[in-house]
Amino acid sequence: MKRLSAFAALLLLGASQPAIPVQRAQIVRAYPHDRGAFTEGLLFTDGRIYESTGIEGRSSVRQVRLEDGRVVRQAVVPPPYFGEGLVNWGNRLISLTWQHGRGFIWDKATLKKLGEWRYPGEGWALTQNGREIIMSDGTPQLRFLAPDTLKEKRRITVTANGQRVARLNELEWVKGEILANIWMTDRIARIDPASGRVKGWIDLSSISARVPNRGYDDVANGIAYDAKGDRLFVTGKNWPALFEVRVR
């Protein structure tokens, strides 16, 4: 897909409405990250980082040590699947694939595959709010799934100043909001889970500018939150660092 000026369009369309606040992410600390990881899903749980990576033939689900970026254990997602989002639920990890309508269920401790599940449409990202699993599919809609059956319960449509916001990618639940990377941009949307309304944008441009030799696809993608430590982490596809950030 072409790189689109989506936010310029949103500003024009919503010019007569109150401006949506923009916050800037500031780096607190940088940690090493595998430059070969095409990050699709990122989460922090039980003091550990878990990550899913994409690209057919290179897709994986992995446990990563935060301090040095070392991959502690890894499960391969075999071709023809393109790995996508990842979420934890109990002692399991649940992952998506992009265009095959098939997801996988993993044992969180060992990364042994426990099963598979099916869904219509594309799979982009996953998070959870403690009661439901939330899924993005590249459209302006977010799906809410029953954790035990992974069946869809409902959807919301994400809008900014009344305009639908597409390309919702990696998701994270943070303090009652859904954070979503907007694919091919340096923006994270702060989404009201009840209405789907974008309450604010988080600007990652100063952080992505620090990533050297970025290719066209090496965009910001990956949000993880340490609720106990109140730490927010971001990274991107093929980025050499994972950043703890403060939002101002």
Backbone torsions as a table, in degrees:
resi	resn	phi	psi	omega
1	MET	NA	153.1	179.1
2	LYS	-76.7	154.3	174.9
3	ARG	-76.5	117.1	-173.3
4	LEU	-107.5	148.1	175.7
5	SER	-88.3	67.3	-173.8
6	ALA	-64.0	-36.8	-175.2
7	PHE	-78.0	-28.6	171.8
8	ALA	-63.0	-41.2	178.4
9	ALA	-64.3	-41.6	179.0
10	LEU	-63.7	-38.7	179.0
11	LEU	-64.4	-41.5	179.1
12	LEU	-65.6	-45.3	-177.8
13	LEU	-67.3	-30.7	-177.8
14	GLY	-105.5	22.9	-174.4
15	ALA	-60.0	-29.7	-177.4
16	SER	-86.4	-1.0	-178.0
17	GLN	-109.4	161.3	179.9
18	PRO	-57.0	140.2	-178.9
19	ALA	-66.8	140.7	174.6
20	ILE	-80.8	127.1	-176.0
21	PRO	-63.4	145.2	178.0
22	VAL	-117.0	124.7	175.9
23	GLN	-108.3	152.8	179.8
24	ARG	-106.8	139.8	176.4
25	ALA	-90.5	129.2	178.8
26	GLN	-113.9	139.0	-176.8
27	ILE	-74.6	127.8	172.5
28	VAL	-93.6	-43.8	-178.5
29	ARG	-159.1	146.7	176.2
30	ALA	-112.4	136.9	178.2
31	TYR	-119.1	150.6	176.8
32	PRO	-62.3	147.4	178.4
33	HIS	-142.8	142.4	-178.3
34	ASP	-62.5	115.6	-179.0
35	ARG	-66.0	-16.1	178.3
36	GLY	-93.0	4.1	-178.4
37	ALA	-90.4	112.1	176.8
38	PHE	-86.0	82.4	-166.9
39	THR	-62.2	126.8	176.2
40	GLU	-119.2	-34.7	177.9
41	GLY	-137.4	144.8	-178.3
42	LEU	-146.1	137.2	175.6
43	LEU	-154.5	156.3	178.3
44	PHE	-121.2	119.9	178.0
45	THR	-150.7	144.1	179.6
46	ASP	54.4	34.1	178.4
47	GLY	75.8	10.8	-176.3
48	ARG	-125.5	153.6	171.8
49	ILE	-96.6	131.9	170.6
50	TYR	-119.1	144.4	-174.1
51	GLU	-143.4	141.7	170.2
52	SER	-115.0	143.4	-177.0
53	THR	-122.8	155.9	-177.5
54	GLY	-110.7	-165.3	-175.2
55	ILE	83.4	123.7	178.8
56	GLU	-59.2	130.1	-178.1
57	GLY	88.1	-10.6	179.0
58	ARG	-126.7	5.5	-174.5
59	SER	-75.7	145.2	-177.7
60	SER	-157.0	164.2	164.7
61	VAL	-120.2	130.5	-171.5
62	ARG	-142.4	151.4	168.6
63	GLN	-100.6	130.6	-172.9
64	VAL	-124.2	137.5	175.7
65	ARG	-81.3	122.4	-174.6
66	LEU	-59.3	-45.0	-169.0
67	GLU	-61.2	-38.5	-175.9
68	ASP	-126.5	2.5	178.3
69	GLY	75.5	7.6	-177.9
70	ARG	-69.3	135.7	175.6
71	VAL	-80.1	113.4	-176.4
72	VAL	-78.0	-45.1	174.5
73	ARG	-150.7	158.2	-173.1
74	GLN	-150.7	141.6	172.4
75	ALA	-117.5	134.8	-179.2
76	VAL	-84.2	134.8	169.5
77	VAL	-97.9	109.0	-168.4
78	PRO	-75.5	156.8	171.0
79	PRO	-58.3	148.7	11.0
80	PRO	-92.2	16.9	-172.1
81	TYR	-81.3	144.5	176.0
82	PHE	-110.9	107.2	-175.1
83	GLY	-63.1	143.7	179.3
84	GLU	-132.4	-133.7	-168.2
85	GLY	-64.8	165.4	-174.8
86	LEU	-147.0	139.7	175.9
87	VAL	-145.9	153.7	174.5
88	ASN	-98.9	144.1	171.0
89	TRP	-148.0	111.1	-175.8
90	GLY	60.9	-129.3	-179.3
91	ASN	-95.1	19.7	-179.0
92	ARG	-119.7	157.7	164.9
93	LEU	-115.2	142.0	-178.9
94	ILE	-122.8	130.6	-177.3
95	SER	-129.0	163.7	-179.7
96	LEU	-115.3	162.5	163.1
97	THR	-121.9	160.1	-168.3
98	TRP	-69.0	-65.1	-168.7
99	GLN	-119.2	9.4	-177.1
100	HIS	-101.7	-2.4	178.7
101	GLY	63.0	25.3	-178.1
102	ARG	-130.8	131.0	174.5
103	GLY	-115.9	171.0	-178.0
104	PHE	-127.4	152.0	177.5
105	ILE	-118.6	130.6	-173.4
106	TRP	-125.3	149.8	169.5
107	ASP	-74.1	125.3	-173.5
108	LYS	-65.5	-34.2	-176.8
109	ALA	-75.7	-37.9	-172.7
110	THR	-111.7	-15.1	-172.9
111	LEU	63.1	22.1	172.0
112	LYS	-73.3	135.8	179.5
113	LYS	-71.7	127.7	-178.6
114	LEU	-102.2	-24.0	-177.2
115	GLY	176.4	-173.9	179.8
116	GLU	-134.0	163.1	175.0
117	TRP	-147.6	164.0	-174.1
118	ARG	-122.1	151.9	176.4
119	TYR	-154.6	151.9	177.4
120	PRO	-81.7	151.7	176.3
121	GLY	78.6	-167.4	-178.8
122	GLU	-84.8	158.4	174.0
123	GLY	-115.1	126.0	-179.6
124	TRP	-116.5	-53.2	-174.2
125	ALA	-155.5	164.2	-179.5
126	LEU	-140.5	148.3	165.0
127	THR	-151.0	-174.9	178.1
128	GLN	-150.5	154.1	-177.5
129	ASN	-111.6	14.1	-177.7
130	GLY	93.4	-16.8	179.1
131	ARG	-125.0	-32.3	-175.9
132	GLU	-137.6	157.3	170.8
133	ILE	-97.3	137.7	-175.6
134	ILE	-114.4	132.9	-172.4
135	MET	-128.4	138.3	171.1
136	SER	-107.8	152.5	-177.3
137	ASP	-134.0	16.2	179.4
138	GLY	92.4	-11.5	178.9
139	THR	-96.7	179.5	175.1
140	PRO	-74.4	1.4	-177.5
141	GLN	-100.6	145.0	171.2
142	LEU	-114.1	133.9	179.8
143	ARG	-98.4	142.8	175.4
144	PHE	-111.9	123.6	-173.0
145	LEU	-113.8	147.6	171.8
146	ALA	-73.0	124.8	-173.5
147	PRO	-61.6	-34.6	-174.8
148	ASP	-78.4	-31.7	-177.7
149	THR	-109.3	-17.8	-175.1
150	LEU	61.0	24.8	174.7
151	LYS	-88.3	143.6	-178.6
152	GLU	-70.5	134.5	178.5
153	LYS	-103.2	-40.5	-175.6
154	ARG	-165.9	175.0	176.5
155	ARG	-139.4	156.9	166.4
156	ILE	-126.4	154.7	176.0
157	THR	-106.6	127.8	-177.1
158	VAL	-87.7	128.9	-178.7
159	THR	-134.2	152.4	173.4
160	ALA	-129.1	118.5	-175.3
161	ASN	50.7	39.9	176.2
162	GLY	83.4	-4.8	-179.0
163	GLN	-102.1	137.4	-179.6
164	ARG	-66.4	138.5	-178.7
165	VAL	-110.4	113.0	-179.5
166	ALA	-96.9	-178.6	177.5
167	ARG	60.4	37.0	174.2
168	LEU	-70.5	121.0	-174.2
169	ASN	-114.8	-130.3	-172.1
170	GLU	-51.2	135.9	-173.5
171	LEU	-117.8	153.1	171.0
172	GLU	-152.4	139.5	175.9
173	TRP	-91.7	119.0	-177.0
174	VAL	-135.8	113.3	173.6
175	LYS	51.4	47.2	175.1
176	GLY	82.3	6.8	176.7
177	GLU	-122.4	156.1	171.8
178	ILE	-98.8	122.0	172.7
179	LEU	-96.1	136.9	-178.1
180	ALA	-139.6	123.4	167.4
181	ASN	-62.9	138.1	171.5
182	ILE	-98.3	114.2	-171.3
183	TRP	-56.1	136.9	179.3
184	MET	70.6	21.8	174.7
185	THR	-134.5	173.8	174.7
186	ASP	-102.7	25.4	-177.4
187	ARG	-113.1	143.9	167.9
188	ILE	-113.8	131.4	176.0
189	ALA	-90.1	135.8	170.8
190	ARG	-98.8	110.5	-168.3
191	ILE	-110.0	132.5	172.3
192	ASP	-73.2	118.0	-175.3
193	PRO	-70.4	-16.5	179.6
194	ALA	-83.1	-44.5	-174.5
195	SER	-102.5	-20.6	-172.9
196	GLY	82.0	0.6	-177.0
197	ARG	-74.6	136.3	174.3
198	VAL	-76.1	117.2	-178.1
199	LYS	-87.0	-22.6	-178.8
200	GLY	-174.2	164.8	175.3
201	TRP	-114.7	144.6	170.2
202	ILE	-110.1	123.0	-175.4
203	ASP	-92.6	118.6	179.8
204	LEU	-103.2	10.2	-171.4
205	SER	-61.0	-37.0	-179.2
206	SER	-70.2	-24.0	178.3
207	ILE	-82.3	-47.4	179.8
208	SER	-63.1	-27.9	178.5
209	ALA	-66.1	-18.6	179.8
210	ARG	-86.1	-4.4	-179.0
211	VAL	-88.3	116.0	-175.3
212	PRO	-78.1	150.8	171.2
213	ASN	52.7	45.0	179.8
214	ARG	-74.1	134.0	171.6
215	GLY	-82.3	174.1	-177.3
216	TYR	-57.3	-39.2	-176.9
217	ASP	-88.4	-2.6	-173.8
218	ASP	-84.3	63.0	-173.4
219	VAL	-96.9	163.5	175.7
220	ALA	-57.7	127.7	176.3
221	ASN	-168.1	112.1	-179.0
222	GLY	139.3	112.8	178.6
223	ILE	-132.5	129.6	176.9
224	ALA	-136.8	143.8	-177.8
225	TYR	-127.7	127.7	173.5
226	ASP	-94.8	97.4	-175.0
227	ALA	-65.0	-38.9	-178.9
228	LYS	-64.7	-42.9	-178.9
229	GLY	-93.4	-1.5	-176.8
230	ASP	50.6	52.8	179.4
231	ARG	-119.7	134.7	178.6
232	LEU	-110.9	131.8	-178.8
233	PHE	-120.1	143.7	174.6
234	VAL	-137.2	153.5	173.1
235	THR	-153.1	-165.4	-179.8
236	GLY	-151.9	174.0	179.8
237	LYS	-67.8	122.5	179.3
238	ASN	63.0	26.3	176.3
239	TRP	-82.3	143.7	179.7
240	PRO	-83.7	0.1	-178.4
241	ALA	-142.5	150.2	169.6
242	LEU	-112.6	130.2	-170.8
243	PHE	-111.3	129.1	163.5
244	GLU	-81.7	130.4	-174.3
245	VAL	-128.3	158.0	172.1
246	ARG	-117.2	135.0	-177.1
247	VAL	-103.7	125.5	-178.6
248	ARG	-121.4	NA	NA
